[in-house]
Amino acid sequence: MDILHFKQFLLTKQKHLKSEEARGQEASEIVELDQSKVGRLSRMDALQSQAMSLEAKRRRQLELTKIKSALLRIENEEFGYCIQCDEEIAEKRLEIDPAATLCINCASNQEN
């Protein structure tokens, strides 16, 4: 398994998510509720945009946490092994999600 490939992929993804975070900051700012400044429909649109932005931020934070954890597993030479059964995680699975912590069998068992 090419650990360096996965590390580079994770670092690139981390950098991309952090730049998205910086751009998304403005959209999640508090919406002005003063009706004399903004109409009711505009406020509703702004509140909806704010809620969507906050959810996107939550998802980015979750993904960044998973990436940080995967990078730590690489440093500790534990990357690519299931945290539940300690078996190797299939390389194809890691290609799809390099932050995966469970092999396909353990992941399937957790869903049931």
N, C-alpha and C positions, 0 to 999 in steps of 0.2 A: 504494500500500500504506500502511495506517495504522500506522506504526511505533509511535506513542504507545499504540495499543491493545495491541500485542504487548508493549511494555515494561511496561504496567500489569498485564497478565496474568502475565508472568514474575515481577514483584515480588510480586504476590499469592500466586502459587504458592510462591515462595521463603519468604515469611512463614509460610505454612501448613506447609511442610515443617520449618521451624525450630521451630515450636510443637509439631509432632509429635515432633521430636527431643527436646525437653525432657520431654515426657510419657513417651517410650519409654526414658528413661535408667534408671528404676528396674527395668524388666523385664530389662535386660541385665546387671544386677549379678551378681557371682559367687554361685554356688549353694553353700549350706552342705552339706558332705558328711558331717556328723556324724549317724550313724544313730540316736543316742540322742535327737536333737532332732526329726528328720523321718524318716518311714518311707521304705522303698525306692521304692515306687510314687510317692510324693509327690516324691521327689528326681528320679525319672525324668521326671515331668511338668515339674518345674522346669527340668531340663536341656533338655528339648525346647522349652519356652517361651523359655528363654534363647537357644537356637540360632535360633529363629524371630525373636526380637527383634534378634539380631545381624545376621541377613540383612536384615531390614527396615531396620536402621540403615545397612548397606552400600548398599542401594538408594537410600535417602534422600540419602546423601552423594554418590552418583553423579549423582543428579538435580540436587542443589544445584550440583555442579560444572558440569553442562551448562547450567544456568540462568545461572550466573555468566559462563560463556563467551559465552552468547547476549547477555547484557546488555553485555558488553565489545564484542561485535560491533556492537551498537546504537550505543554511544558512538563507535566508530571508523568509523561509517557503512558497515559491511560486512555488516550484518544483511540476510538475505533472499537472499544470494548463495551459491552452492555453493562450498565451499572447495577443491573439486577442479577444476571446469571454469570457475568464475567466472560461470556462467549464473544467472539469477534462479530462485529456488526458488518453485514455485507457491504462491500464497497459501492455497489449500485445504490444502496439505501443512503449512504453517506454522500454520494454525488447529488442526490435529490435534496437531502437535508444534512449538511455537514455538522449541524448542532445536535443531531439525533443522539439520544442517550440510551435507547433501548434497541435490542435486536428485534427483528420482525416477530419472532415467537412471543417474546415478553410483551411487546406492544400490543399484539393481538389478544393476549391473555388479560391485559389491563382493560381493554375495551369491553370484555364480557363480564 
